């Protein structure tokens, strides 16, 4: 079974629990809409890739960890699209959760996905408490305050936000969770994998800033031009288009160079390169090559 199949199977197992008899059907539908069909599943793929590079000693735990990270990502998107934040009507080329089910159910679906993520991890890790505890710690740090996704979203409401600090919290933190948790599922030291998550996460946010600033709507599966409209910190305002492209390329190079010596190193380097470039407008990257 390849990584994509492992991820989808684990996500289906977790989301399926919300479809249980007696539960609110519209909430279950909103949860499913938030998770399926997914995007590139970059974060869980990275988790499994690092787990395999470290021996993949407990594949069931790695699968659950990958699913938990993706569920948290989906929760953040459902909340990010709400009218109080981006007010985005589309996501992944489809209507956003609140556009279909309304704001209350979109908010509740995001909340449910957060709980579901930790439930999935707890179920899989019950037999490996020594590994479960550091996994829980790594993931909670990546989604809470003062440096996780919640903090990243909060920086949008703060005056004089440092763009790099904002990028590292809003996007980088969950990538750090993906790489470090991949190592932790096999009982390996997560320290050498932290830099990969940091660099790749920041690269993704810079790429997203470029897409928002210069892409046509047909090039994106979500609304563009929102950073300027909402006066949010972003790499293009900070560095200009050329500077943002150069920063993106430097981050991708740093990410690939930070990969520790391991089995499958070349495959992991290629995954990093392709996924980091995926979001940026292709014409910009070609012109900078």
C-alpha positions in Angstrom: 0.0 0.0 0.0 1.5 3.3 -1.0 1.5 6.5 1.1 -1.6 8.0 -0.6 -3.6 4.9 0.2 -2.4 4.7 3.7 -3.4 8.3 4.3 -6.8 8.1 2.8 -7.6 4.9 4.6 -6.6 6.4 8.0 -8.6 9.6 7.2 -11.7 7.6 6.3 -11.4 5.6 9.5 -11.3 8.7 11.6 -14.0 10.6 9.7 -16.2 7.6 9.6 -16.7 7.8 13.4 -18.6 11.0 12.9 -21.1 9.2 10.7 -22.3 7.0 13.6 -26.0 6.5 14.1 -27.6 9.1 16.3 -25.2 11.9 15.5 -26.0 15.2 13.7 -26.1 14.3 10.0 -25.3 17.8 8.8 -22.3 18.1 11.0 -21.1 14.8 9.8 -21.5 16.0 6.2 -19.7 19.2 6.9 -16.8 17.3 8.4 -16.6 15.0 5.4 -16.7 18.0 3.1 -13.8 19.6 4.9 -11.6 16.5 4.5 -12.6 15.0 1.1 -11.6 15.3 -1.6 -8.3 16.5 -0.2 -5.5 18.5 -1.7 -2.0 17.1 -2.2 -1.9 15.8 1.4 1.6 17.2 1.6 1.9 17.2 5.4 0.9 13.6 5.9 3.0 12.4 3.0 5.9 14.2 4.6 5.2 12.4 7.9 5.1 9.0 6.3 8.3 9.8 4.2 10.2 10.7 7.4 8.8 7.7 9.2 10.0 5.4 6.4 13.4 7.1 6.4 13.6 6.2 10.1 12.6 2.6 9.6 8.8 2.9 9.9 8.8 0.6 13.0 5.2 1.2 13.8 3.3 1.9 10.6 -0.2 2.0 12.3 1.1 4.7 14.6 2.7 6.6 11.7 -0.6 6.4 9.7 -2.6 7.7 12.6 -0.1 10.5 13.2 -0.2 11.5 9.5 -4.0 11.5 9.6 -4.1 13.6 12.7 -1.8 16.2 11.2 -4.0 16.3 8.0 -7.2 16.6 10.1 -5.7 19.5 12.0 -4.8 21.1 8.7 -8.3 20.7 7.4 -9.7 22.2 10.6 -7.5 25.2 10.2 -8.8 25.7 6.6 -12.4 25.4 7.6 -11.8 28.1 10.2 -9.6 30.2 8.0 -12.3 30.4 5.3 -14.9 31.8 7.7 -16.2 35.4 7.2 -14.3 36.6 10.3 -11.0 35.7 8.7 -10.7 35.2 4.9 -14.4 35.0 4.0 -13.4 32.6 1.2 -16.2 31.1 -0.8 -14.0 28.4 -2.4 -11.4 25.9 -1.2 -9.6 23.3 -3.2 -11.7 24.3 -6.2 -15.0 23.6 -4.5 -17.3 25.7 -2.3 -15.8 26.1 1.2 -17.4 24.5 4.2 -19.3 27.6 5.4 -20.5 28.3 1.8 -22.3 25.0 1.7 -23.3 24.4 5.4 -23.3 27.8 6.9 -21.0 29.5 9.5 -22.2 27.6 12.6 -21.6 24.2 11.1 -18.3 25.2 9.6 -17.1 26.4 12.9 -18.3 23.2 14.7 -16.8 21.0 11.9 -13.4 22.6 12.5 -13.7 22.1 16.2 -14.7 18.4 15.7 -11.8 17.8 13.4 -9.4 19.0 16.1 -10.8 16.6 18.6 -10.9 13.9 16.0 -7.2 14.3 15.3 -6.2 13.7 18.9 -8.7 10.8 19.2 -7.1 9.1 16.1 -3.6 9.5 17.6 -4.7 8.3 21.0 -6.3 5.2 19.7 -3.3 4.2 17.7 -0.8 5.1 20.4 -2.5 3.5 23.3 -0.2 0.5 23.1 3.0 2.7 22.8 2.6 5.3 25.6 6.3 6.1 25.5 6.0 7.3 21.9 2.5 8.7 22.3 3.4 11.3 24.9 6.2 13.1 22.8 3.9 12.8 19.7 1.1 14.6 21.6 3.5 17.2 22.9 4.9 17.9 19.4 1.5 18.2 17.8 -0.1 20.3 20.5 2.8 22.7 20.2 2.3 23.0 16.5 -1.4 24.0 16.8 -1.7 26.1 19.9 0.0 29.1 21.4 2.5 30.8 21.5 3.9 29.4 18.2 1.4 27.1 16.5 -1.4 27.6 14.0 -3.6 29.4 16.5 -0.9 31.9 17.2 -0.2 32.2 13.5 -3.8 33.2 12.9 -3.7 35.6 15.8 -0.7 37.4 14.4 -3.0 38.7 11.7 -4.8 40.8 14.5 -1.6 42.1 16.0 0.1 45.4 15.0 3.6 45.4 13.7 3.7 41.7 13.1 7.1 40.2 12.0 6.3 38.4 8.7 8.8 35.6 9.3 7.3 35.0 12.8 3.9 34.9 11.3 4.9 32.5 8.5 6.6 30.1 10.9 3.6 29.9 13.2 0.8 29.8 10.7 2.3 27.4 8.2 5.7 26.3 9.4 4.6 24.8 12.7 2.5 22.0 11.2 5.3 21.1 8.8 7.6 20.9 11.8 5.1 18.5 13.4 5.0 16.4 10.2 8.8 15.9 10.1 9.5 15.5 13.8 6.5 13.2 14.4 7.6 11.1 11.5 10.8 10.4 13.4 9.1 10.0 16.7 6.8 7.3 15.5 9.9 5.1 14.9 11.5 6.1 18.2 14.1 8.3 16.5 15.5 11.7 17.7 13.2 14.4 16.1 15.9 17.1 16.4 17.7 16.5 13.1 14.3 16.7 11.3 13.1 20.0 12.7 15.0 22.2 10.2 13.4 20.4 7.2 9.9 21.2 8.6 10.8 24.8 9.4 12.3 25.5 6.0 9.6 23.7 4.0 6.8 25.2 6.0 8.1 28.7 5.5 8.6 28.0 1.8 5.0 27.0 1.5 3.8 30.2 3.0 6.0 32.3 0.8 4.7 30.4 -2.2 1.1 31.0 -1.0 1.9 34.7 -0.6 3.1 34.8 -4.2 0.1 33.0 -5.5 -2.2 35.4 -3.6 -0.4 38.4 -4.9 0.2 37.8 -8.6 -1.8 34.8 -9.7 -4.9 34.9 -11.8 -8.0 33.3 -10.2 -7.7 30.5 -12.8 -4.3 29.6 -11.4 -5.6 29.1 -7.8 -8.2 26.9 -6.2 -9.0 29.6 -3.6 -9.6 33.3 -3.8 -6.6 35.5 -4.6 -5.8 39.1 -3.5 -6.9 38.5 0.1 -3.6 39.5 1.7 -3.8 43.1 0.4 -7.5 43.3 1.0 -7.1 42.3 4.6 -3.8 44.1 5.2 -2.1 40.8 6.3 1.6 40.4 6.6 3.0 38.6 3.5 6.3 38.0 1.8 5.5 40.0 -1.3 4.8 43.2 0.6 7.9 42.6 2.6 10.3 41.6 -0.2 8.6 42.4 -3.5 7.9 39.8 -6.1 11.5 39.2 -7.1 12.6 39.1 -3.5 9.9 36.6 -2.5 10.8 34.3 -5.4 14.4 34.4 -4.3 13.4 33.7 -0.7 11.3 30.8 -1.9 14.2 29.3 -3.9 16.6 29.7 -1.0 14.2 28.0 1.4 13.7 25.1 -0.9 17.4 24.7 -1.2 17.9 24.9 2.5 15.1 22.4 3.1 16.7 19.8 0.8 20.1 20.4 2.3 18.8 19.9 5.8 17.6 16.3 5.2 19.7 14.0 7.4 21.5 11.1 6.0 19.0 8.3 5.8 17.6 5.5 3.6 15.6 6.9 0.7 17.3 10.3 1.0 17.1 11.0 -2.8 13.4 10.2 -2.9 12.8 12.5 0.1 14.7 15.3 -1.5 12.6 15.0 -4.7 9.4 15.0 -2.7 10.5 18.2 -0.9 11.4 19.9 -4.2 8.2 19.0 -6.0 5.9 19.8 -3.2 7.6 23.1 -2.3 7.2 24.3 -5.8 3.7 23.2 -6.2 1.9 26.3 -5.0 4.0 29.0 -6.6 2.8 30.5 -9.9 4.7 28.4 -12.5 5.5 31.4 -14.8 7.4 33.1 -11.9 9.5 30.1 -11.1 10.3 29.5 -14.8 11.4 33.1 -15.2 13.6 32.9 -12.1 15.2 29.6 -13.1 
